[in-house]
Each structure stands twice: as structure tokens, then as C-alpha cells.
């Protein structure tokens, strides 16, 4: 996706997570990311000969949780 250089009007994203070490050899983490703001595609309308850039959130349906495990030896 092309980054248009502008943000979502009254929207954005936030992430919250936690991590822990076990005997300094393993590190566990979990993170949640949430996108907020009015939902719409980057270019609207889709069938227009001259698409218009949208200032709305096109990642609204992509909230996710990530897990990580790191180990050293």
C-alpha cells in the first residue's frame, strides 16, 4: 500500500503488551494492537475515474494479537 503521508482523521492505533523473562534464557511476550476511527478504504469510490483519498481508517478490521518467544543458549 502507498503511504499518502497523512493520518486518519480522529483515528489511529494503539498497542499494549507484556513481556517476561524466565531464568534469563527465555523471553515471552504478548501484544495486542487495535485500530480505531471511522472505517473506509484508502481510495473511494472504487469505480470512480478519479479516486479520492480517504482520511478514514482502512485497517479497522485488522486488530490482532501477537505472541513471541525468544531463547538464548
Secondary structure by P-SEA (a helix, b strand, c coil): ccccccccccccccccbbbbbccccbbbbbbbbbbbcccccccccccccbbbbbcccccccccbbbbbbbbcc
